Amino acid sequence: MAKKNKKYDICVVGAGHVGLIAAVGFAKLGHKVICADNDKKKIEQLRRGKPVFYEPELQDLLKKVKGKNNLRFSNSLADAAKRSEVIFIAVGTPPLADGSADLASIESVARTIADNLNSYKLIVGKSTVPVQTGQKIKEVINRYKKNSVPFDIASNPEFLREGKAIYDFFHPDRIVLGVESKRAEKVLRDIYRDIKTKVIVTDIAAAEIIKHASNSFLATKISFVNAVARVCDKAGADIKSVAAAMGLDKRIGKSFLNAGVGFGGFCFPKDVEAFIYIAKRLGYEFDFLKEVRNVNIKQPGYFVEKIKEHLWILKNKKIAVLGLSFKPDTDDMRFSPAISIVNNLVKEGASLTLYDPQGIDEAKKVLKKSTKIKFAKDSYQAAKNCDCLCVLTEWEEFKKINLKKIKSNMNYPLLADGRNIFDKNKVTKLGFSYLGIGR
Ligand SMILES: NC(=O)c1ccc[n+]([C@@H]2O[C@H](COP(=O)([O-])OP(=O)(O)OC[C@H]3O[C@@H](n4cnc5c(N)ncnc54)[C@H](O)[C@@H]3O)[C@@H](O)[C@H]2O)c1
């Protein structure tokens, strides 16, 4: 039995957006953490105290916990697993071409754990995985383990938001623990003891479904409001007023009701796909979610069409794009709607100048190289001589932009607000032609 205030030897596998935050968070809670990743460059950089992606507050917290010797980084999962009682798996589960989650990294981690099962271990899935993955992890470990040392598996899905990840780690709305034994529950409750929130204990399958269902529901809210925005566009109504009034109904809630160019990132698109896929494999055709996906896939194209309708010919038009990351306060470009909007505009023959407060390096990696694309050092440089200013991410910096100054630099003052962040009346008074989504 774990004693009160016991600190655990924890291994977090995966030093990405989830794993690194969890590793730093557990270390801050006083546990001894080894964060293991098979990417040597990442580990070297982290050993030097440098985060491998942009996330507010991460750099400072990393420094603090390293200073207390509560966190170290390793390339050897085998070694880290042997030294740990609890192993959180936070590796990537990217989408395969058929929409299913690629679970090869999960299997490989499970095999390494099986090879190094030198004492009781609790193996906890933190990655987002299809229901029944926990059982598969158990089967793999039982198949490959070399002794009869006992182990438990559990699921502890992660709900953090990139850009607010540190805050969310310490202030989650709930902690979900999918467990099969009292021992696993006790260890996990102990680890999270100092985080004051509701703890929901379920079986492993329910915990896995809670994550997929939660993300799919949030994606549904976004696609729903985007569909309503289409009706608003046709009817000449403003989706901002519609959504604001809807959101005041407590049964609906105001979050995730912002119409825009659609959802992106490493979670919603792939989790919706993976949920559709696993439901089908289990015998249920999740047509409802397919429509959520379809609405989202069409949103970037709809936005480009609106610009095209206004400017008529996009060939050789200069377009400034502000905001590339899939949401503010992160440099994460994975599945960002900006990718397809930029590709679309380039295909139309426009010349683009792109700017993002943090995402330019990542954008350079994911956008197709083109002589039509340049990067700017700030919004004002991007807007110089352009025929249209597109805003694709709701960074605070863009909300505070000096629109008068921007306009004086533009060739033609068209403001295409892909996130509906500007006051339509104000910008129109300033002399802009304004295009929003659903307004
Ligand atoms: N990013 C988010 O906002 C978020 C939020 C909640 C849940 N999730 C889920 O968490 C999981 C991880 O997402 P992420 O955004 O942190 O991904 P990520 O790509 O940022 O990080 C994954 C890390 O795992 C490492 N890795 C892959 N295979 C490995 C192996 N065999 N051994 C050791 N390390 C390995 C990679 O090198 C990488 O550093 C995914 O399932 C994701 O759906 C993500």
The ligand as an SDF file (V2000), in Angstrom:
LIG
                    3D

 44 48  0  0  0  0  0  0  0  0999 V2000
   -1.4550   17.7830  -28.4820 N   0  0  0  0  0  0  0  0  0  0  0  0
   -2.5310   17.8540  -27.7260 C   0  0  0  0  0  0  0  0  0  0  0  0
   -3.1050   18.9300  -27.4920 O   0  0  0  0  0  0  0  0  0  0  0  0
   -3.1010   16.6030  -27.1020 C   0  0  0  0  0  0  0  0  0  0  0  0
   -4.0490   16.7210  -26.0810 C   0  0  0  0  0  0  0  0  0  0  0  0
   -4.5770   15.5590  -25.5090 C   0  0  0  0  0  0  0  0  0  0  0  0
   -4.1710   14.3120  -25.9770 C   0  0  0  0  0  0  0  0  0  0  0  0
   -3.2670   14.2300  -26.9990 N   0  0  0  0  0  0  0  0  0  0  0  0
   -2.8440   12.9030  -27.4250 C   0  0  0  0  0  0  0  0  0  0  0  0
   -1.5980   12.6000  -26.7980 O   0  0  0  0  0  0  0  0  0  0  0  0
   -0.7770   11.8120  -27.6700 C   0  0  0  0  0  0  0  0  0  0  0  0
    0.5360   12.5260  -27.9280 C   0  0  0  0  0  0  0  0  0  0  0  0
    0.2720   13.7350  -28.6030 O   0  0  0  0  0  0  0  0  0  0  0  0
    1.3570   14.8780  -28.7030 P   0  0  0  0  0  0  0  0  0  0  0  0
    0.6870   16.0680  -29.2440 O   0  0  0  0  0  0  0  0  0  0  0  0
    2.1200   14.9690  -27.4240 O   0  0  0  0  0  0  0  0  0  0  0  0
    2.3180   14.2350  -29.8240 O   0  0  0  0  0  0  0  0  0  0  0  0
    3.7930   14.6980  -30.1720 P   0  0  0  0  0  0  0  0  0  0  0  0
    4.0300   14.2670  -31.5700 O   0  0  0  0  0  0  0  0  0  0  0  0
    3.9820   16.1220  -29.8010 O   0  0  0  0  0  0  0  0  0  0  0  0
    4.7050   13.8420  -29.2080 O   0  0  0  0  0  0  0  0  0  0  0  0
    4.8440   12.4540  -29.2920 C   0  0  0  0  0  0  0  0  0  0  0  0
    6.2490   12.0990  -28.8540 C   0  0  0  0  0  0  0  0  0  0  0  0
    6.3620   10.6720  -28.7650 O   0  0  0  0  0  0  0  0  0  0  0  0
    7.6640   10.3170  -29.2080 C   0  0  0  0  0  0  0  0  0  0  0  0
    7.6470    8.8970  -29.5790 N   0  0  0  0  0  0  0  0  0  0  0  0
    7.0090    8.3220  -30.6270 C   0  0  0  0  0  0  0  0  0  0  0  0
    7.2370    6.9890  -30.6240 N   0  0  0  0  0  0  0  0  0  0  0  0
    8.0150    6.7230  -29.5590 C   0  0  0  0  0  0  0  0  0  0  0  0
    8.5860    5.5400  -29.0230 C   0  0  0  0  0  0  0  0  0  0  0  0
    8.3700    4.3530  -29.5940 N   0  0  0  0  0  0  0  0  0  0  0  0
    9.3580    5.6410  -27.9130 N   0  0  0  0  0  0  0  0  0  0  0  0
    9.5730    6.8420  -27.3290 C   0  0  0  0  0  0  0  0  0  0  0  0
    9.0710    7.9910  -27.7890 N   0  0  0  0  0  0  0  0  0  0  0  0
    8.2950    7.9380  -28.8950 C   0  0  0  0  0  0  0  0  0  0  0  0
    7.9230   11.2630  -30.3610 C   0  0  0  0  0  0  0  0  0  0  0  0
    9.3150   11.3750  -30.6380 O   0  0  0  0  0  0  0  0  0  0  0  0
    7.3310   12.5540  -29.8220 C   0  0  0  0  0  0  0  0  0  0  0  0
    8.2850   13.3410  -29.1470 O   0  0  0  0  0  0  0  0  0  0  0  0
   -1.6010   11.5960  -28.9340 C   0  0  0  0  0  0  0  0  0  0  0  0
   -2.2970   10.3850  -28.8040 O   0  0  0  0  0  0  0  0  0  0  0  0
   -2.5700   12.7590  -28.9060 C   0  0  0  0  0  0  0  0  0  0  0  0
   -3.7640   12.4810  -29.5830 O   0  0  0  0  0  0  0  0  0  0  0  0
   -2.7140   15.3430  -27.5520 C   0  0  0  0  0  0  0  0  0  0  0  0
  1  2  1  0
  2  3  2  0
  2  4  1  0
  4  5  1  0
  4 44  2  0
  5  6  2  0
  6  7  1  0
  7  8  2  0
  8  9  1  0
  8 44  1  0
  9 10  1  0
  9 42  1  0
 10 11  1  0
 11 12  1  0
 11 40  1  0
 12 13  1  0
 13 14  1  0
 14 15  2  0
 14 16  1  0
 14 17  1  0
 17 18  1  0
 18 19  2  0
 18 20  1  0
 18 21  1  0
 21 22  1  0
 22 23  1  0
 23 24  1  0
 23 38  1  0
 24 25  1  0
 25 26  1  0
 25 36  1  0
 26 27  1  0
 26 35  1  0
 27 28  2  0
 28 29  1  0
 29 30  1  0
 29 35  2  0
 30 31  1  0
 30 32  2  0
 32 33  1  0
 33 34  2  0
 34 35  1  0
 36 37  1  0
 36 38  1  0
 38 39  1  0
 40 41  1  0
 40 42  1  0
 42 43  1  0
M  CHG  2   8   1  16  -1
M  END
$$$$
